[in-house]
Amino acid sequence: MNGLVFLATDAAGLADAGSGGFGNIWQSLGGLVVVFGLLILSLKLMGRFNRRNQSAETQLLAVWHIGQRREIQVLRLGVDVHYIYRHDGAMVLLKQESIAEWDALKARLQDDEAPVAKISSLLSGKLSLARG
């Protein structure tokens, strides 16, 4: 019997709190704004911290989009440059060369070639791409 009285008074308290106006909605919206503000602030601070501690030995040098959800990424890891093909979460190492070879190749390919021609010349014809 005691439990039923408690539930009845609790339900009455909830009904009164909901009919009090829009105070609860404004509190909820204000809390949501505060949470999103803190999230954005923490992401910005993490980005600054990450840029400050970024090493010159690990860099993403280039990304070539070759189709829907397909791309070739050129990554620098130490003194080596890796060409990685990515498609739907799969990654395949296509080629590996030194950073000096990458710089020489980049200087040589500064003209207005088509992106597919650039990629296939970078990979020395090892990758056949359909032109579309």
Secondary structure, DSSP 8 states (H G I E B T S, - for coil): -HHHHHHHHHHHHHHHHHTT-SHHHHHHHHHHHHHHHHHHHHHHHHHHHHHHT--TTEEEEEEEEEETTEEEEEEEETTEEEEEEEETTEEEEEEEEEHHHHHHHHHHT-S---HHHHHHHHTTT-S-----
